Amino acid sequence: MASESIHPASAPSRRVVVAAVGAAGLALTLNACGSGDDSSSSSSDAPATGTVLGKTGDIPEGGGKIFKDSGVVVTQPTAGEFKAFSSKCTHQGCAVTGITNGVITCPCHKSEFSVADGSVKKGPATQPLPEEKITVSGDSITLA
């Protein structure tokens, strides 16, 4: 009879375990970054269209109102003129939270944007807020 060696199997080294965990984390991260769909629009980033946002009377002249649930800021730069912009700051994606003195403000790094056209008034943001399409019918404002 041949004698079999009775040695317990050795456990993987700490280095092997750390490398495996790191590789698994990298794979998850890369998978989360790419959806496999190369389309330029993402349903999770785009506001829901056809949503009634509010009434024209809710939007002060020279100011605006943030519709957090829809991810939109609606402004009224001059009487009867309504504009809409994404409420997501172009610097690092924080939600803007204030509108005063004709300026939309981001709380994260204090970027400021114009209520008239979404342009950057004060950085660190370098890109304007993207314009959103709205329709005004009577006194109702709807996301187009």
One Martini backbone bead per residue (centre of mass of N, CA, C, O) as a GRO file, in nm:
protein
  144
    1MET     BB    1   0.095   0.037   0.022
    2ALA     BB    2   0.041   0.357  -0.020
    3SER     BB    3   0.148   0.650   0.109
    4GLU     BB    4  -0.023   0.917   0.223
    5SER     BB    5  -0.023   1.243   0.253
    6ILE     BB    6  -0.092   1.425   0.563
    7HIS     BB    7  -0.173   1.737   0.452
    8PRO     BB    8  -0.281   2.025   0.486
    9ALA     BB    9  -0.416   2.264   0.330
   10SER     BB   10  -0.320   2.562   0.231
   11ALA     BB   11  -0.362   2.877   0.282
   12PRO     BB   12  -0.397   3.164   0.166
   13SER     BB   13  -0.248   3.437   0.132
   14ARG     BB   14  -0.286   3.757   0.205
   15ARG     BB   15  -0.211   3.862  -0.079
   16VAL     BB   16  -0.423   3.696  -0.234
   17VAL     BB   17  -0.673   3.806  -0.094
   18VAL     BB   18  -0.632   4.108  -0.154
   19ALA     BB   19  -0.622   4.079  -0.462
   20ALA     BB   20  -0.906   3.955  -0.496
   21VAL     BB   21  -1.066   4.185  -0.370
   22GLY     BB   22  -0.965   4.407  -0.561
   23ALA     BB   23  -1.065   4.277  -0.825
   24ALA     BB   24  -1.363   4.270  -0.748
   25GLY     BB   25  -1.396   4.576  -0.705
   26LEU     BB   26  -1.314   4.663  -0.989
   27ALA     BB   27  -1.534   4.508  -1.140
   28LEU     BB   28  -1.773   4.657  -1.007
   29THR     BB   29  -1.696   4.942  -1.090
   30LEU     BB   30  -1.690   4.900  -1.398
   31ASN     BB   31  -1.982   4.799  -1.418
   32ALA     BB   32  -2.115   5.064  -1.305
   33CYS     BB   33  -2.001   5.261  -1.535
   34GLY     BB   34  -2.111   5.040  -1.738
   35SER     BB   35  -2.403   4.935  -1.932
   36GLY     BB   36  -2.360   4.861  -2.253
   37ASP     BB   37  -2.484   5.140  -2.336
   38ASP     BB   38  -2.424   5.401  -2.584
   39SER     BB   39  -2.619   5.592  -2.506
   40SER     BB   40  -2.664   5.941  -2.422
   41SER     BB   41  -2.911   5.859  -2.253
   42SER     BB   42  -3.058   5.871  -1.920
   43SER     BB   43  -3.329   5.794  -1.731
   44SER     BB   44  -3.207   5.878  -1.444
   45ASP     BB   45  -3.127   6.188  -1.539
   46ALA     BB   46  -3.397   6.239  -1.659
   47PRO     BB   47  -3.664   6.403  -1.663
   48ALA     BB   48  -3.996   6.391  -1.647
   49THR     BB   49  -4.220   6.401  -1.883
   50GLY     BB   50  -4.528   6.579  -1.849
   51THR     BB   51  -4.480   6.740  -1.596
   52VAL     BB   52  -4.634   6.917  -1.361
   53LEU     BB   53  -4.496   7.179  -1.180
   54GLY     BB   54  -4.680   7.454  -1.208
   55LYS     BB   55  -4.725   7.790  -1.157
   56THR     BB   56  -4.657   8.103  -1.261
   57GLY     BB   57  -4.709   8.230  -0.969
   58ASP     BB   58  -4.459   8.060  -0.835
   59ILE     BB   59  -4.274   8.256  -1.012
   60PRO     BB   60  -4.051   8.488  -0.965
   61GLU     BB   61  -3.944   8.775  -1.063
   62GLY     BB   62  -3.595   8.724  -1.097
   63GLY     BB   63  -3.640   8.418  -1.037
   64GLY     BB   64  -3.735   8.103  -0.865
   65LYS     BB   65  -3.784   7.737  -0.880
   66ILE     BB   66  -3.740   7.430  -0.716
   67PHE     BB   67  -3.779   7.092  -0.855
   68LYS     BB   68  -3.663   6.829  -0.704
   69ASP     BB   69  -3.823   6.576  -0.821
   70SER     BB   70  -3.745   6.681  -1.133
   71GLY     BB   71  -3.464   6.837  -1.164
   72VAL     BB   72  -3.569   7.152  -1.162
   73VAL     BB   73  -3.540   7.492  -1.282
   74VAL     BB   74  -3.753   7.773  -1.257
   75THR     BB   75  -3.766   8.079  -1.439
   76GLN     BB   76  -3.811   8.463  -1.427
   77PRO     BB   77  -3.640   8.707  -1.560
   78THR     BB   78  -3.905   8.814  -1.694
   79ALA     BB   79  -4.200   8.905  -1.761
   80GLY     BB   80  -4.333   8.599  -1.894
   81GLU     BB   81  -4.046   8.457  -1.872
   82PHE     BB   82  -3.957   8.111  -1.913
   83LYS     BB   83  -3.723   7.891  -1.754
   84ALA     BB   84  -3.513   7.587  -1.778
   85PHE     BB   85  -3.313   7.380  -1.552
   86SER     BB   86  -3.094   7.203  -1.422
   87SER     BB   87  -3.028   7.109  -1.070
   88LYS     BB   88  -2.740   7.019  -1.166
   89CYS     BB   89  -2.435   7.069  -1.105
   90THR     BB   90  -2.144   7.100  -1.317
   91HIS     BB   91  -1.919   7.032  -1.119
   92GLN     BB   92  -2.044   6.770  -0.898
   93GLY     BB   93  -2.377   6.722  -0.889
   94CYS     BB   94  -2.519   6.901  -0.717
   95ALA     BB   95  -2.787   7.040  -0.570
   96VAL     BB   96  -2.956   7.303  -0.598
   97THR     BB   97  -3.095   7.552  -0.334
   98GLY     BB   98  -3.081   7.855  -0.461
   99ILE     BB   99  -3.262   8.186  -0.506
  100THR     BB  100  -3.090   8.500  -0.557
  101ASN     BB  101  -3.050   8.781  -0.725
  102GLY     BB  102  -3.044   8.609  -1.010
  103VAL     BB  103  -2.931   8.341  -0.850
  104ILE     BB  104  -2.802   8.020  -0.868
  105THR     BB  105  -2.723   7.790  -0.602
  106CYS     BB  106  -2.451   7.601  -0.468
  107PRO     BB  107  -2.359   7.442  -0.167
  108CYS     BB  108  -2.083   7.294  -0.208
  109HIS     BB  109  -1.899   7.545  -0.389
  110LYS     BB  110  -2.058   7.818  -0.476
  111SER     BB  111  -2.195   7.816  -0.729
  112GLU     BB  112  -2.312   8.036  -1.002
  113PHE     BB  113  -2.628   8.112  -1.172
  114SER     BB  114  -2.825   8.222  -1.418
  115VAL     BB  115  -3.169   8.283  -1.465
  116ALA     BB  116  -3.161   8.351  -1.780
  117ASP     BB  117  -2.920   8.102  -1.889
  118GLY     BB  118  -2.722   7.931  -1.678
  119SER     BB  119  -2.478   8.076  -1.640
  120VAL     BB  120  -2.174   8.146  -1.516
  121LYS     BB  121  -2.091   8.362  -1.236
  122LYS     BB  122  -1.955   8.138  -1.035
  123GLY     BB  123  -1.725   7.942  -0.919
  124PRO     BB  124  -1.608   7.633  -1.025
  125ALA     BB  125  -1.783   7.631  -1.244
  126THR     BB  126  -1.779   7.609  -1.627
  127GLN     BB  127  -2.071   7.518  -1.677
  128PRO     BB  128  -2.376   7.534  -1.762
  129LEU     BB  129  -2.690   7.490  -1.720
  130PRO     BB  130  -2.903   7.284  -1.846
  131GLU     BB  131  -3.153   7.299  -2.059
  132GLU     BB  132  -3.503   7.285  -2.035
  133LYS     BB  133  -3.817   7.177  -2.137
  134ILE     BB  134  -4.102   7.391  -2.159
  135THR     BB  135  -4.450   7.458  -2.093
  136VAL     BB  136  -4.689   7.725  -2.143
  137SER     BB  137  -5.034   7.704  -2.017
  138GLY     BB  138  -5.133   7.963  -1.915
  139ASP     BB  139  -5.059   7.881  -1.567
  140SER     BB  140  -4.897   7.628  -1.677
  141ILE     BB  141  -4.616   7.414  -1.599
  142THR     BB  142  -4.438   7.197  -1.830
  143LEU     BB  143  -4.261   6.923  -1.894
  144ALA     BB  144  -4.146   6.836  -2.226
   0.00000   0.00000   0.00000
